[in-house]
Amino acid sequence: MMGLVGLALTFAPGCGSASGRMETPETALARYQQAVQEGDVDAAYALLAEETRATVSAGAFRQLMADNRAELGEQAAALGPAIGAGVPARAEIALASGEKVVLMLEDGRWSLAGGVLSAPALSTPLDSVRALRRALARRSLPGIERVLARQTRADLADEIDRLLSETADELDLQVEEQGNSARVRTTGGREITLVRESGEWRVVEVD
C-alpha cells in the first residue's frame, strides 16, 4: 500500500479557494500543514488531487493518517521553510500529437514556459528527449541544436565550420565519379560520398 507521506503530497496546489480566487501553492501547503497538525482528516483529504482521491477512499485515507501520525507531524513541520520561500507551480497540457504545452504560475498568473507555442521547456531529462524527438520529427536543425549540451553543440559547429572552409574553393576539390556514385575530396582530406537519385546527386556520408 502507498505510504501516506508520498500520497498526501500529490495534492494540486493550483485549485480555487472558497473565495473564488486562484489559490497559491504556498496557501495550499499552509492549509495542508494546518490540517495535518490539527488531525483534520477531512481537510487534508480535500486537498488531494482528484485522481488520487479516485484511488484512495476517505476511509482508507483516515486509517493511513492514524497509522502515520508521527511521520506526518515531522513532514508538516518541515513544510515551514518551503512555504516561506515560495513554491513554484508547473502545469503540463498534453496534446493529441504527443507534444505538450508547459505553463508556470507566476505572481498569481499562469504563463507559457514552453511547448508547441514556444521553445520547449527542458526542465527534466524526459523534456529533453521529447524536444529531441519533436525536432527530429520536424526535421528541425535549430531544434536539435537546442537540446545538445554546450560542448556537443560547439563540436558540431566546429565540424560545420571546417567543412565550409574545406569546400570554399571548388577548384581545389577532387571529384571521382563512377556511374551513380561519386566521391569528393576536400582540401582538408575529408571525403564526401554521394549517390545519384532520380537524376540528382545526394550526399550519403561525410567522412
N, C-alpha and C positions, 0 to 999 in steps of 0.2 A: 504493500500500500504506500502511496506517495506520502512523504512526511509533510507535516503541516507547514513547516517553515518554507519549504520550497513551493508549496501550494499557495500559501497566502500571498506571496509576493508576485503572483501572476495577476493581480488586480490591475485595472486600467485606469490611470490617473487622469485621463482626459475627459471623463464623463461630466455631465452637468450637475450643478448643485441645486439645492432646494430653491434658491433664489432665481434660477433660470440662467444664471451666468455660467460660463465655462469654468470648471474647477481646475486650479493649477495642480501640477504634480506635488508641490510642497504641501498644499492643503489636503490632498488625498492621503499623503503619507502621515500627516499630523492626525487626521481622523482615524487612520488605521492604528497608529501608535496609541491614541487615547482609548480606542475600543479594546485593544489587547490589554492595556494596563488596567482597565476597569472590568475586564472579563465580559464585555458586552458582545456575546456571540453573534447576535442578530446584526449589529452594526458592522462587525468585521466581515460577516458573510456577504452583506450587501455590497461591500467594496470589491469582492471578487469579480473577475471578468465573467461575462455571461457564459462563455464557452466552458469556463471552469466550473461554474455552478451547475452546468448541464451534466457534468461527470461526477460531481460530489454533492450529495444531498445535504440539506441543512442539518439533519440528524447526525450524519457521518462527520460533518464539519465540527459540530458541537463536541462529539466524542474526541476528535483529534485535538481540539483546543484543551480539553480536560486532560488528555494524556501528555500534552507537551507544554504545560503551563510554565514551568521553569525556563525552558528553552525559548519560549515566546517572549517571556519577560526580558530576557537578555537581548533578544532581537529588537524589541520595541525600544529599549534604552539606546541601542546602537544606532537607531534611526535619527536621533537628535542632530548629529553633525551634518547628515545628508540633507535634512530639512532646512537647516540654516544655510548651507552652502548653495542651495538651489539644485533642482533636479531637471535634467533635460528630458524632453518628451519627443519621441520619434514615432512616426506612423508610416506604414507602407501599404500602398494600394496596388494589388496585383491585377494585371490586365490579361485579357484572353491570349495575347501574343506571347505571354511568358515574361514580358517586361514589367516594370513596376515604377510607380511614382513615389518618391520619398519626401515626406514633409517633416518639419521641425516646429515645435511650439516655442515661440519667442515673444516675450512680453505680452502674453495673452492672445497672440495671433498665430495661426498656422501659416508657415511659409514654405515654398518649394525648396527642397535641399538638393534634389537630383532626380533623375529618372528620364523618361522619354521626352519630357518637355524641356530638359536642360541637360547639362553634363551629368552623367550618372554618379551618384554618391558611392564612394568606395570605403564605407565605414567598417566593413567586415571582409574577411577573405572571400566569402561567398559573393559579396557585392562585386569584388574584382573579377571573379570568374564569370559572373553574369554579364558584366560590362564587356569582358573579352569576347564572350560568345555573341553578344549583341553586335560588337564591332565586326567580328568575322562574318556574321550573317549578312551584315550590310556592306561588307567589303570596304570598311572604313579604315583607312590607314591612320588618320588622326585619332580615331577611337582606340585602335590597337596601341598606338604610341602612349596614350594617356594611362593605360594600365601597366605599362612597363616600369620597372624600377629605374631610378636615375642613371645608374651605371649601364644597365642594359640599353636604355634609350640613347645614352651617349655613344655606346659602341655601335649601335645601329646607324646613328647619324654619321659617325666616322666612316663606316663602311660605304654609306651612300656618297659622302664627300669624296672618298678615294676613287670610287667608280666614276663619278662625274669628272674628276681630274684626269683619270686614265683614258677616258673616251672623248676628251675635249677636242683633240686634233684627229680628225678622221683619216688624214694621210698617214698617220703612224699606226693605224690599226691593220692587223694582218688577218685576212679573211680566207678561210678554206671552205669551199662549198662542194658537197658531194650529193647529187640528187636532191632529195628533200631535207637533207641535214646540212648544217653548217656550223663552223666554229670561228669565233672572232677573238683574237688575242690582243689584249690591251697593252699599253706602254709599260704597265707595271707587271706584266706577265700573267695577268688574270685571264681566264678563258670563259667566254660566253657561248653556251651551246644553244642552238636554235633549231627549230623544225618548221617546215612549210606546211601550213594547214589551209585548205581552201584558197590557195593562191597567195597567202600572206605568211610572212615569217613571224614566228612567235618564240619568245625566249623560254627555254626549258630549264636552264640552270646557269648560275654564275659561280664559277669555281675560283 
